[in-house]
Amino acid sequence: MQAVTGKVLVIGATGYIGHHLVSELLKNQYTVVAASRRLSRVRNQPWFEHPCLESQQVDLYHGDGLSRALEGVSTVFYLAHGMASGSDFYQYELDMAHHMSRALANSMVKRVVYLGATQPEGVSSTHLAARKATGNILRDSGKQIIEIRAGIVIGSGSAAFEVMRDIVSHLPIITAPVTIQSQSRPIALDTMIGYLIAAITLPIQDSATFDASGPEVISYENQMRRFARIINKRITIFKVPFLTPNMATHWLSIVTTVPKPIAQSLIHGLNYNLLPTGTDLSTQISLPQISFEQAVESALSNESDVVKNDIWGFDSEALARWHKGYGYYPKQAGFCVDTDATAHDLWHKIRHVGGDEGYFFGDALWTLRAYMDAAVGGNALKKRRPAPDSLKVGDYIDSWKVIRCEDNLHLSLLFGMKAPGLGRLEFTIVDHGEYRTLDIRAWWHPAGFRGLLYWFAMMPAHLFIFRGMAFALAKKSGAKVITPSHR
């Protein structure tokens, strides 16, 4: 490995590619600066306490923190995108790129490695256009930009892979738009990470653009069929001409756990053959070719990584209960309020949750759910609760297990009732100085289609109960002002 004189900054360190990249960079003895809009997401990563890691809070959309993050940095990985920001993600991405470009121009950075998207000839797509425009804006900085354009990445957590896995795993009969016949060259996650790391020391002097792709051209339909064979699942696919992208997006929001804005971008991407047209990166960087089947097998073997982090407290029970058939991305429902109650008073009440004191609101519904659990062999009727002042990780509150406990900040409880999936309930306090935001939220990784049905069946009760809990908890904490939060 060629020596690098400065630090390596990863913009988007907690994203799908980013958190894998940071892990490998640290293994290769680079000094890494992990940048994220929320430092709490960096703290949740398994590599957070590595001695060669620094973390920086960076808000790309407003440009906050960029100059500080770039100090002493020689190489930057730009992995940010705005697909989850809503319908106006095109301008969102461009605004981020402009802030990054201006900061780069005033820095000592030598090389930027930008992960873009495959740009097929004659294709008009908002997502692809945003990726291409971002590359052009970064080049305006005057720095050397190595743009790597990729399509579908096969790996645990990849949105395209998780959509395919959810559809094939959850449905014996698949109704899909005819565009699933579109072709691409999916690339294994390990290959993608290998290319990115090798790009740090790639011996070229000027900016350049390369395509990163796998060894085989495969339609999305064929990917689903081959995936089904790998997991020994029989599927039938019906292609429906009148299934519009909007209809398919709503359908996907039911059968997959991938966030809706990202699923929508994937659906629109199926309208095109996403085949590379430029210089293949393999001509510059030699890596072993990984087949589609090998990439899928590797992804499935790493699915449990979703609970191997501080979000789940690295809890052994959560790890033991995880199953590769669970949805990688969680469903979530909750409610938050802004209040003038102090963080100390809010926390004092949160510590009393459960046991004989109940759940602040809707105790009859909580009791009914406990009886339902007992009817199928669960232990939710068993009242368990440590002394509030001694609450700690590993304690049990009724059927819940404490997996994270940070005074005046956060309480996370592992779901202990019998249900098809794995979940947790979180109480979070954010102190803004003049007021506090209290957030009560459930997160759920469904076990197949049954787990999705369970989630949607419970959704109305969740929304009703969490709203009531948030207001009741704030009131019990002495709040004089309680308003719904718009965060």
C-alpha positions as semicolon CSV with decimal commas, in nm:
position;residue;x (nm);y (nm);z (nm)
1;M;0,000;0,000;0,000
2;Q;0,140;0,340;-0,099
3;A;0,173;0,582;0,192
4;V;-0,069;0,872;0,217
5;T;0,061;1,183;0,393
6;G;-0,271;1,324;0,514
7;K;-0,595;1,210;0,659
8;V;-0,875;1,049;0,459
9;L;-1,213;1,219;0,495
10;V;-1,528;1,017;0,426
11;I;-1,833;1,233;0,350
12;G;-2,131;1,008;0,412
13;A;-1,949;0,781;0,656
14;T;-2,266;0,633;0,805
15;G;-2,433;0,554;0,473
16;Y;-2,449;0,212;0,313
17;I;-2,117;0,231;0,127
18;G;-1,961;0,471;0,376
19;H;-1,969;0,260;0,690
20;H;-1,820;-0,039;0,504
21;L;-1,553;0,185;0,349
22;V;-1,450;0,338;0,683
23;S;-1,411;-0,010;0,831
24;E;-1,180;-0,122;0,549
25;L;-0,980;0,203;0,551
26;L;-0,909;0,153;0,920
27;K;-0,804;-0,206;0,855
28;N;-0,562;-0,069;0,597
29;Q;-0,414;0,165;0,862
30;Y;-0,542;0,493;0,720
31;T;-0,622;0,780;0,955
32;V;-0,990;0,842;0,884
33;V;-1,217;1,139;0,948
34;A;-1,578;1,019;0,949
35;A;-1,822;1,299;0,866
36;S;-2,195;1,289;0,921
37;R;-2,479;1,534;0,973
38;R;-2,558;1,359;1,302
39;L;-2,264;1,257;1,519
40;S;-2,493;1,014;1,701
41;R;-2,491;0,801;1,386
42;V;-2,111;0,791;1,391
43;R;-2,113;0,692;1,758
44;N;-2,341;0,399;1,676
45;Q;-2,087;0,245;1,438
46;P;-1,875;-0,053;1,551
47;W;-1,556;0,129;1,445
48;F;-1,631;0,448;1,642
49;E;-1,368;0,390;1,914
50;H;-1,087;0,294;1,673
51;P;-0,769;0,487;1,762
52;C;-0,716;0,601;1,401
53;L;-1,067;0,746;1,368
54;E;-1,178;1,106;1,409
55;S;-1,537;1,223;1,371
56;Q;-1,673;1,554;1,246
57;Q;-2,026;1,691;1,228
58;V;-2,088;1,823;0,877
59;D;-2,413;1,960;0,735
60;L;-2,357;1,950;0,359
61;Y;-2,688;2,115;0,275
62;H;-2,591;2,431;0,466
63;G;-2,215;2,387;0,434
64;D;-2,163;2,386;0,810
65;G;-1,848;2,218;0,942
66;L;-1,683;2,151;0,605
67;S;-1,377;2,374;0,648
68;R;-1,301;2,222;0,986
69;A;-1,347;1,867;0,856
70;L;-1,104;1,930;0,567
71;E;-0,814;2,040;0,787
72;G;-0,514;1,810;0,738
73;V;-0,699;1,598;0,481
74;S;-0,528;1,481;0,161
75;T;-0,800;1,254;0,017
76;V;-1,178;1,293;0,029
77;F;-1,442;1,030;-0,045
78;Y;-1,764;1,200;-0,149
79;L;-2,046;0,948;-0,104
80;A;-2,336;1,183;-0,031
81;H;-2,667;1,173;-0,217
82;G;-3,014;1,313;-0,154
83;M;-3,252;1,038;-0,263
84;A;-3,409;1,020;0,083
85;S;-3,471;1,397;0,099
86;G;-3,796;1,394;-0,101
87;S;-3,918;1,489;-0,446
88;D;-3,681;1,786;-0,479
89;F;-3,369;1,577;-0,427
90;Y;-3,212;1,704;-0,752
91;Q;-3,164;2,059;-0,623
92;Y;-3,080;1,922;-0,278
93;E;-2,790;1,721;-0,422
94;L;-2,665;2,015;-0,627
95;D;-2,672;2,249;-0,326
96;M;-2,464;1,999;-0,129
97;A;-2,215;1,966;-0,415
98;H;-2,173;2,345;-0,446
99;H;-2,093;2,375;-0,075
100;M;-1,845;2,088;-0,103
101;S;-1,681;2,234;-0,413
102;R;-1,628;2,575;-0,254
103;A;-1,480;2,421;0,059
104;L;-1,248;2,202;-0,148
105;A;-1,123;2,501;-0,347
106;N;-1,000;2,660;-0,021
107;S;-0,841;2,343;0,117
108;M;-0,515;2,150;0,081
109;V;-0,692;1,837;-0,045
110;K;-0,508;1,662;-0,328
111;R;-0,763;1,407;-0,451
112;V;-1,139;1,354;-0,432
113;V;-1,293;1,015;-0,503
114;Y;-1,658;1,063;-0,595
115;L;-1,898;0,770;-0,617
116;G;-2,148;0,857;-0,888
117;A;-2,391;0,657;-1,098
118;T;-2,371;0,474;-1,431
119;Q;-2,462;0,712;-1,716
120;P;-2,611;0,513;-2,007
121;E;-2,633;0,689;-2,342
122;G;-2,965;0,850;-2,429
123;V;-3,115;0,811;-2,079
124;S;-3,304;1,096;-1,911
125;S;-3,345;1,042;-1,537
126;T;-3,354;1,296;-1,254
127;H;-3,148;1,069;-1,032
128;L;-2,880;1,005;-1,296
129;A;-2,877;1,372;-1,396
130;A;-2,816;1,474;-1,034
131;R;-2,527;1,230;-1,005
132;K;-2,369;1,360;-1,327
133;A;-2,417;1,727;-1,231
134;T;-2,261;1,661;-0,890
135;G;-1,945;1,532;-1,058
136;N;-1,924;1,845;-1,275
137;I;-1,970;2,074;-0,974
138;L;-1,697;1,897;-0,779
139;R;-1,460;1,938;-1,075
140;D;-1,521;2,314;-1,056
141;S;-1,323;2,309;-0,730
142;G;-0,999;2,274;-0,928
143;K;-0,903;1,960;-0,739
144;Q;-0,833;1,620;-0,893
145;I;-1,164;1,435;-0,908
146;I;-1,173;1,058;-0,960
147;E;-1,536;0,989;-1,046
148;I;-1,638;0,624;-1,018
149;R;-1,975;0,550;-1,175
150;A;-2,157;0,240;-1,049
151;G;-2,498;0,081;-1,085
152;I;-2,651;-0,186;-0,862
153;V;-2,430;-0,293;-0,572
154;I;-2,493;-0,642;-0,432
155;G;-2,440;-0,633;-0,058
156;S;-2,616;-0,636;0,276
157;G;-2,790;-0,299;0,314
158;S;-2,780;-0,202;-0,053
159;A;-3,125;-0,063;-0,136
160;A;-3,145;-0,243;-0,473
161;F;-3,040;-0,572;-0,313
162;E;-3,274;-0,536;-0,015
163;V;-3,573;-0,460;-0,240
164;M;-3,498;-0,775;-0,438
165;R;-3,449;-0,980;-0,121
166;D;-3,773;-0,857;0,037
167;I;-3,980;-0,918;-0,276
168;V;-3,845;-1,268;-0,335
169;S;-3,853;-1,366;0,033
170;H;-4,199;-1,227;0,108
171;L;-4,401;-1,317;-0,202
172;P;-4,454;-1,651;-0,379
173;I;-4,626;-1,468;-0,667
174;I;-4,463;-1,145;-0,781
175;T;-4,648;-0,879;-0,979
176;A;-4,398;-0,646;-1,141
177;P;-4,374;-0,381;-1,415
178;V;-4,240;-0,499;-1,751
179;T;-3,936;-0,280;-1,689
180;I;-3,786;-0,550;-1,462
181;Q;-3,642;-0,684;-1,788
182;S;-3,402;-0,388;-1,790
183;Q;-3,038;-0,489;-1,773
184;S;-2,742;-0,386;-1,562
185;R;-2,402;-0,513;-1,451
186;P;-2,438;-0,551;-1,073
187;I;-2,116;-0,528;-0,876
188;A;-2,030;-0,704;-0,550
189;L;-1,992;-0,484;-0,244
190;D;-1,643;-0,624;-0,176
191;T;-1,532;-0,527;-0,528
192;M;-1,680;-0,179;-0,491
193;I;-1,499;-0,119;-0,163
194;G;-1,177;-0,256;-0,312
195;Y;-1,199;-0,014;-0,605
196;L;-1,261;0,284;-0,375
197;I;-0,962;0,210;-0,153
198;A;-0,734;0,145;-0,452
199;A;-0,843;0,481;-0,599
200;I;-0,659;0,661;-0,318
201;T;-0,322;0,570;-0,470
202;L;-0,422;0,524;-0,834
203;P;-0,120;0,655;-1,033
204;I;-0,284;0,921;-1,250
205;Q;-0,226;1,297;-1,250
206;D;-0,549;1,450;-1,382
207;S;-0,918;1,412;-1,312
208;A;-1,076;1,102;-1,462
209;T;-1,405;0,916;-1,484
210;F;-1,439;0,538;-1,469
211;D;-1,719;0,282;-1,468
212;A;-1,724;0,018;-1,194
213;S;-1,928;-0,288;-1,281
214;G;-1,955;-0,661;-1,228
215;P;-1,855;-0,936;-1,471
216;E;-2,203;-1,011;-1,608
217;V;-2,497;-0,833;-1,774
218;I;-2,815;-0,944;-1,591
219;S;-3,175;-0,823;-1,603
220;Y;-3,344;-0,737;-1,273
221;E;-3,591;-1,019;-1,338
222;N;-3,306;-1,266;-1,382
223;Q;-3,145;-1,138;-1,063
224;M;-3,466;-1,216;-0,872
225;R;-3,490;-1,565;-1,021
226;R;-3,125;-1,643;-0,942
227;F;-3,163;-1,504;-0,592
228;A;-3,468;-1,727;-0,539
229;R;-3,265;-2,032;-0,639
230;I;-2,993;-1,939;-0,390
231;I;-3,242;-1,929;-0,100
232;N;-3,433;-2,235;-0,232
233;K;-3,751;-2,038;-0,297
234;R;-4,001;-2,104;-0,576
235;I;-4,138;-1,785;-0,730
236;T;-4,371;-1,691;-1,014
237;I;-4,332;-1,351;-1,180
238;F;-4,617;-1,182;-1,366
239;K;-4,517;-0,876;-1,569
240;V;-4,802;-0,624;-1,582
241;P;-4,786;-0,357;-1,857
242;F;-5,022;-0,113;-1,682
243;L;-4,830;-0,114;-1,350
244;T;-4,702;0,245;-1,345
245;P;-4,394;0,355;-1,146
246;N;-4,616;0,533;-0,891
247;M;-4,831;0,224;-0,847
248;A;-4,523;0,007;-0,812
249;T;-4,377;0,245;-0,552
250;H;-4,688;0,222;-0,332
251;W;-4,685;-0,155;-0,369
252;L;-4,318;-0,169;-0,272
253;S;-4,382;0,038;0,042
254;I;-4,595;-0,254;0,165
255;V;-4,381;-0,553;0,069
256;T;-4,034;-0,410;0,140
257;T;-3,872;-0,228;0,430
258;V;-3,656;-0,005;0,206
259;P;-3,751;0,365;0,261
260;K;-4,012;0,484;0,010
261;P;-3,810;0,770;-0,154
262;I;-3,523;0,531;-0,227
263;A;-3,758;0,258;-0,354
264;Q;-3,919;0,516;-0,583
265;S;-3,581;0,608;-0,735
266;L;-3,509;0,239;-0,793
267;I;-3,843;0,186;-0,966
268;H;-3,780;0,477;-1,201
269;G;-3,431;0,342;-1,267
270;L;-3,583;0,021;-1,402
271;N;-3,702;0,216;-1,706
272;Y;-3,350;0,200;-1,847
273;N;-3,071;-0,042;-1,920
274;L;-2,808;0,074;-1,671
275;L;-2,507;-0,043;-1,869
276;P;-2,168;0,131;-1,847
277;T;-2,045;0,321;-2,152
278;G;-1,710;0,463;-2,037
279;T;-1,368;0,333;-1,934
280;D;-1,394;0,030;-1,710
281;L;-1,208;0,075;-1,381
282;S;-1,084;-0,283;-1,406
283;T;-0,839;-0,161;-1,673
284;Q;-0,669;0,047;-1,401
285;I;-0,725;-0,164;-1,088
286;S;-0,700;-0,542;-1,095
287;L;-0,933;-0,718;-0,849
288;P;-1,075;-1,074;-0,845
289;Q;-1,405;-1,106;-1,031
290;I;-1,695;-1,192;-0,797
291;S;-1,997;-1,359;-0,953
292;F;-2,358;-1,260;-0,879
293;E;-2,410;-1,580;-0,679
294;Q;-2,095;-1,523;-0,472
295;A;-2,197;-1,164;-0,402
296;V;-2,544;-1,273;-0,286
297;E;-2,404;-1,546;-0,061
298;S;-2,167;-1,292;0,097
299;A;-2,450;-1,042;0,147
300;L;-2,674;-1,299;0,316
301;S;-2,393;-1,405;0,549
302;N;-2,351;-1,045;0,665
303;E;-2,718;-0,957;0,718
304;S;-2,683;-0,976;1,097
305;D;-2,453;-0,671;1,082
306;V;-2,770;-0,462;1,116
307;V;-2,777;-0,542;1,490
308;K;-2,400;-0,550;1,547
309;N;-2,377;-0,187;1,650
310;D;-2,441;0,051;1,936
311;I;-2,800;0,116;1,822
312;W;-2,876;-0,230;1,958
313;G;-2,615;-0,203;2,232
314;F;-2,430;-0,499;2,076
315;D;-2,683;-0,697;2,279
316;S;-2,629;-1,075;2,274
317;E;-3,003;-1,146;2,289
318;A;-3,073;-0,922;1,989
319;L;-2,791;-1,093;1,797
320;A;-2,923;-1,438;1,889
321;R;-3,276;-1,352;1,779
322;W;-3,176;-1,197;1,446
323;H;-3,264;-1,405;1,141
324;K;-3,154;-1,341;0,784
325;G;-3,519;-1,348;0,678
326;Y;-3,587;-1,026;0,871
327;G;-3,613;-0,698;0,684
328;Y;-3,278;-0,517;0,684
329;Y;-3,430;-0,169;0,699
330;P;-3,666;-0,108;0,993
331;K;-4,020;0,021;0,984
332;Q;-4,074;0,296;1,240
333;A;-4,358;0,486;1,404
334;G;-4,356;0,738;1,683
335;F;-4,437;1,086;1,803
336;C;-4,232;1,374;1,941
337;V;-4,318;1,690;2,132
338;D;-4,136;2,010;2,222
339;T;-4,164;2,101;2,588
340;D;-4,024;2,331;2,854
341;A;-3,982;2,041;3,099
342;T;-3,618;1,989;3,191
343;A;-3,420;1,694;3,056
344;H;-3,365;1,583;3,416
345;D;-3,739;1,579;3,493
346;L;-3,824;1,402;3,166
347;W;-3,559;1,139;3,234
348;H;-3,680;1,091;3,592
349;K;-4,024;0,994;3,459
350;I;-3,891;0,782;3,170
351;R;-3,701;0,567;3,421
352;H;-4,036;0,477;3,584
353;V;-4,185;0,326;3,268
354;G;-4,343;-0,018;3,301
355;G;-4,410;-0,237;3,600
356;D;-4,688;-0,127;3,832
357;E;-4,658;0,235;3,716
358;G;-4,762;0,152;3,359
359;Y;-4,677;0,327;3,036
360;F;-4,805;0,682;3,095
361;F;-5,099;0,644;2,856
362;G;-5,334;0,376;2,723
363;D;-5,252;0,124;2,995
364;A;-5,562;-0,078;2,905
365;L;-5,421;-0,129;2,554
366;W;-5,081;-0,226;2,693
367;T;-5,251;-0,480;2,922
368;L;-5,455;-0,620;2,633
369;R;-5,136;-0,665;2,428
370;A;-4,973;-0,841;2,724
371;Y;-5,265;-1,087;2,748
372;M;-5,238;-1,151;2,373
373;D;-4,870;-1,231;2,423
374;A;-4,945;-1,462;2,715
375;A;-5,203;-1,646;2,503
376;V;-4,926;-1,757;2,264
377;G;-4,678;-1,846;2,537
378;G;-4,512;-1,510;2,602
379;N;-4,419;-1,359;2,938
380;A;-4,547;-1,002;2,897
381;L;-4,779;-1,041;3,200
382;K;-4,477;-1,094;3,424
383;K;-4,421;-0,765;3,605
384;R;-4,050;-0,696;3,628
385;R;-3,881;-0,371;3,703
386;P;-3,558;-0,264;3,879
387;A;-3,547;0,040;4,106
388;P;-3,569;0,349;3,876
389;D;-3,256;0,504;4,026
390;S;-3,049;0,195;3,939
391;L;-3,182;0,133;3,586
392;K;-2,903;0,001;3,366
393;V;-2,827;-0,196;3,050
394;G;-2,928;-0,560;3,092
395;D;-3,224;-0,490;3,324
396;Y;-3,572;-0,614;3,233
397;I;-3,886;-0,402;3,240
398;D;-4,176;-0,646;3,206
399;S;-4,098;-0,826;2,876
400;W;-3,859;-0,551;2,759
401;K;-3,481;-0,562;2,799
402;V;-3,277;-0,244;2,847
403;I;-3,015;-0,235;2,569
404;R;-2,913;0,133;2,591
405;C;-2,942;0,368;2,886
406;E;-2,788;0,717;2,879
407;D;-2,890;0,950;3,161
408;N;-3,103;1,245;3,050
409;L;-3,065;1,139;2,684
410;H;-3,183;0,798;2,574
411;L;-3,350;0,473;2,680
412;S;-3,379;0,182;2,436
413;L;-3,579;-0,132;2,514
414;L;-3,557;-0,459;2,320
415;F;-3,902;-0,590;2,227
416;G;-3,964;-0,909;2,419
417;M;-4,314;-1,020;2,318
418;K;-4,380;-1,296;2,069
419;A;-4,425;-1,148;1,722
420;P;-4,282;-1,206;1,371
421;G;-3,976;-0,984;1,379
422;L;-3,731;-0,794;1,597
423;G;-3,798;-0,452;1,744
424;R;-3,715;-0,193;2,003
425;L;-3,884;0,099;2,177
426;E;-3,688;0,421;2,226
427;F;-3,728;0,727;2,446
428;T;-3,501;1,012;2,332
429;I;-3,448;1,358;2,480
430;V;-3,279;1,632;2,276
431;D;-3,193;1,947;2,473
432;H;-3,205;2,263;2,261
433;G;-3,133;2,500;2,550
434;E;-3,463;2,688;2,565
435;Y;-3,671;2,373;2,518
436;R;-3,645;1,995;2,493
437;T;-3,770;1,755;2,227
438;L;-3,908;1,426;2,358
439;D;-3,934;1,146;2,102
440;I;-4,103;0,810;2,167
441;R;-4,057;0,568;1,877
442;A;-4,081;0,201;1,787
443;W;-3,849;0,036;1,532
444;W;-3,941;-0,294;1,370
445;H;-3,752;-0,537;1,145
446;P;-4,033;-0,759;1,012
447;A;-3,994;-1,133;0,965
448;G;-4,116;-1,173;0,610
449;F;-4,465;-1,087;0,494
450;R;-4,619;-1,194;0,825
451;G;-4,400;-0,942;1,000
452;L;-4,513;-0,668;0,762
453;L;-4,879;-0,755;0,817
454;Y;-4,823;-0,745;1,193
455;W;-4,661;-0,402;1,166
456;F;-4,939;-0,250;0,958
457;A;-5,205;-0,406;1,180
458;M;-5,044;-0,246;1,486
459;M;-4,977;0,090;1,316
460;P;-5,302;0,269;1,420
461;A;-5,252;0,165;1,784
462;H;-4,886;0,272;1,772
463;L;-4,966;0,620;1,641
464;F;-5,245;0,668;1,896
465;I;-5,048;0,538;2,195
466;F;-4,716;0,713;2,123
467;R;-4,886;1,048;2,078
468;G;-5,066;1,006;2,408
469;M;-4,750;0,882;2,582
470;A;-4,546;1,181;2,466
471;F;-4,797;1,438;2,593
472;A;-4,865;1,248;2,916
473;L;-4,495;1,198;2,996
474;A;-4,418;1,566;2,936
475;K;-4,710;1,671;3,156
476;K;-4,604;1,435;3,437
477;S;-4,257;1,591;3,412
478;G;-4,394;1,934;3,505
479;A;-4,415;2,086;3,158
480;K;-4,619;2,403;3,120
481;V;-4,581;2,415;2,741
482;I;-4,619;2,105;2,523
483;T;-4,646;2,129;2,145
484;P;-4,611;1,868;1,867
485;S;-4,262;1,877;1,722
486;H;-4,218;1,926;1,347
487;R;-3,874;1,758;1,341
